[in-house]
Amino acid sequence: MSRIIYRHENVTRCIVGTVGLPGERQFFLQVISDQERTCIAIEKSQAAALSERLRVMMRELRRSQLASLDELNIVSERDDTALEFPITEDFRAGVIGIIWEQETQRILVEAQGIGDESLTELLDDDEALLIEDAPDLLSFKLRIHQARAFCDRTDAVVAAGRQPCPFCGLPIDPSAHLCPRANGYRR
């Protein structure tokens, strides 16, 4: 099977959302543009890391004056609506990369599907042609205010999970919590 590349140039919506109860949630990254809608499965840790790295990039863009002030000063509005249905997983995210495109003043995000364990870097188009079953790729561009809104929502979604135990810091399950600091007694 050949590699499928999902490209979104003019993104109208980009969010991380979940399906399921805390402790059993599945995370999805959903990107919608004029052309299509793509939904990929993503790990909670990947969502948190992507948000963190985007925030670092945006701070650096402001500090280094690489982005125009017009782009930097657009007010962002967090999208708190649910994922659009039906939620169909196009693929499961493996490697995720972000790049600042100076000429377009956009942040390029690429998420490559899980493939061979030896693939620890994003493949460019020429490299993908050399691999028989190259993993699928989601590629989309965000404006800075879209990235800021994405980070705000992602941080809220990640934090909305199970509450941490005040003693050990591990997540508390709805049924019970065997706290290692209480020698295995339920808290």
Secondary structure by P-SEA (a helix, b strand, c coil): ccbbbbbbcccccccccccccccbbbbbbbbbcccbbbbbbbcaaaaaaaaaaaaaaaaaaaaaccccccccccbbbbbcccccccccccccccbbbbbbbccccbbbbbbbccccccccccccaaaaaaccccbbbbbbcccaaaaaaaaaaaaaaaacccccccccccccccccccccccccccc
